[in-house]
């Protein structure tokens, strides 16, 4: 007789391994879209302090699109200004410059937010709970295999529970998302190599509530001194993080130039920071909230997916230095990119080919990120230029790279290349909305009640494509006739797509907004075709609000002429297609969707 | 033997009778300030639908100061535009004009919000719960008397529970707030007469989700037709309220011109509205959310308090027509005015004379409101001007009064006259902050981290006076010396007040903000005196934020010169005193507070 019990087996559409920022981002997005999802994590509890904590302007826009930004704003610290300190002629350091921390001019939120990773994860966990999803922990995968593609649930994963029971179970899923960090089990299971190298830059990190006379302790401050480099990152409440460069003088390296972890204490790290901050003082606190040491590794996985069934996201596929504040943002960006594609395919609307664009878009981005990071980290770790060291890094050098890469580090400049879902052929029809970039923030007025609305807020991350129809001036009778004609053609095209995708209503699959050039006085919102107003709130006008302070110039800012235009915004907020407001535009629209949807 | 049980007796600092908008506003404010408060209501459950539902711009600012605006914004409908329809030459009505609904140029929120009274009460009830206070219901007072003033709890109230038990209890309180509505038991108990009269204007109100081709159904729309007047008030979701004028043709009046309630149905009211909306159509819905009939009464209580121990607030002391959207706002404004005064006295900081200013300020306001209301209601109820009726009301007449009273109807223009707490003698030292009016919204930057902050958000309704110290440019050494001198004098003056009030720290009693004219590049926030920076976030500068879109010109907008100024903001957000930034200013500050505080 055997007392062996058969392992529990279950089926799920998407299994996510890892509940760090990348994992919970993917899980929340999928759960919000109604996807059947499960998430497991090896840790018995979530992160309590420290770790990654910077959110870029683009990440804030993305969080907003999931309805999660308010809590981040409520709890987080905002960094508006970057300050630079350099050696002073009288010894010690002095303030050289203060510049905007965010240099991307179109950023809707012109600042970064810092908030500890545990709080950020909490915001996702709480949102996921609204969709009935919790993290199962502590659980680790033991094996994972992709069966023949014709199977409905082709990925078979054996999970082991790490609590008392030590039970194993088998999960059959359609897809797996490996969000299990830099030492990713999933990546290793499929033997995906990381390409790149460790650097010689070694840094210490301490989190503390400082007692100091340093005037820029609440700004993102880069300190280059003749006694080492240091970066100040203010955080929520009165907390501050210090990044401290460690070199041979630190007494923390062994002969091979490697960290001797046994010697390091946060007090020792603060002592090193104190030297670079001279003549400013900083007291040793009673406690340090968190501290760590790290060596910068700048590596990218050679592939981001296996057969488009198993995907890796976040630190599992790219690692880089933390000082440019990119890590968590890049991780969440991966999941944001992947989640809507899985949603579209699982809903049966889009072809599985859509999933190929995940690796295409995010691997390129990760490689660009590493290239930027190398330059930034090398400059940051360099010695300051001085009388004795004319080869050192000058403030001008540092500021130049800081600002040149502003679009990149803010996340605002991300530009996906042409693909199935990104067609720039008719770019000239909407000059300032770059196909492949995120939709520019712009305030329009709702035509029925003249309430100003940020267009980004009308394009939530819900797994659906959005169609912005710039109709021209609907209060001009001849234009109104044209509008009715284009609407008829569009209804036919989209109606056919809905039918072939098995969707009852066009509006269940696409969110359509009509944006008229009529004024507050001339518009009659209910003259616009019903296709453009599934609800009265869907008709917008391009005019200033009653205070004259919000909105207006939308056509101009977007580069749309009075003849109108059609813009497709992908479910992740990136512009997928632009075209003229005409039968040609409608036919382009049809071709675009037929390129990856079931047609 | 008797089985009579002695009634339960209890003591409370403030007993509030009535949990409508005025009652919950008072209760929440007092509870937030740590006052020992109890609130009872005669109704077994709170309002579920209908009733008052309009929140003015100033009320939104006030709600924000209690941290309650976000929920109102989240749930409420915004009215940005007012539309006017008048008789068309071709019969029926036509759009005459659309104008901003709010004409007060300094309104921070240039719109009104509509949200049903139950939801608004809910927001307060939920906030009160955070302070451990719930409404006791159903309970009504049976008797109330004010004992000799030397008693610590001079107001004795007998309450009866209206649930099964029918128990009575005795509550001894320091103060009573009667917020028990137009038929106020408290007002009647003290025989306070209402002064004023009923009018002949009779109106019907219906709440519905309309199916209509009327283009301004989502705006606040005044319809003057030859078939009667009607007002459209859009509400949360897709709901709309219609106010419908009833006259002899309505078939709802008896021979005496009074409503025959038996004849009225919401369908009948809609039928009357339909006539005035012709040629636009509106379908009869399956259900009406709420409906009522009312006669306008415009009356003010002859007194708002009894011995400054029992106060009446809201509908208990003033009633007026609902169409100008004033009722709930005036009610909440009463409580907002009273709550901080009770708080100051109960904390032992201010003399009981402070309470006299409640009647002084709010009775005058209520009388102004009635005078406005009479003009507005009479114009609104008038016939439109036409060929046949040259004496009728023209659009120009109506628009003129609509806009003339814009400051008033928005609540922004409220101006309290000079009193103990409102001293305009040195008005010229800050030209554009009118003493007695609410502090103008203005964005400043926090000097430590350059985060833009609306000054109103730094002045929460917490029962404390705020002192804004405009220091001039602290980065100029000679000015910095002056700043240190003024700070020393101020510390002495405020320190003496704190001691005489029995408060340990100046900052426990006053919130002080230092506002420097230094720039983003020149400021060192920690050069300012410690008196002005109880926390690093308390030092502000008058400069534009990094995007150049927020803040700047604060000194100019307020009319403060480069030499600086001192501004006292009352706990309710109204300017109490302005003076120069000098020893004279400090001495004025001392005199002001000694006028009503324990000194």
Interface residues (C-beta under 8 A of the other chain):
Chain A: X70 X77 X78 X79 X80 X81 X97 X98 X100 X101 X102 X107 X110 X111 X213 X215 X217 X218 X219 X234 X238 X445 X446 X448 X449 X450 X451 X452 X520 X521 X524 X525 X526 X527 X536 X545 X546 X547
Chain B: X70 X77 X78 X79 X80 X81 X97 X98 X100 X101 X102 X110 X111 X213 X215 X217 X218 X219 X234 X238 X445 X446 X448 X449 X450 X451 X452 X520 X521 X524 X525 X526 X527 X536 X545 X546 X547
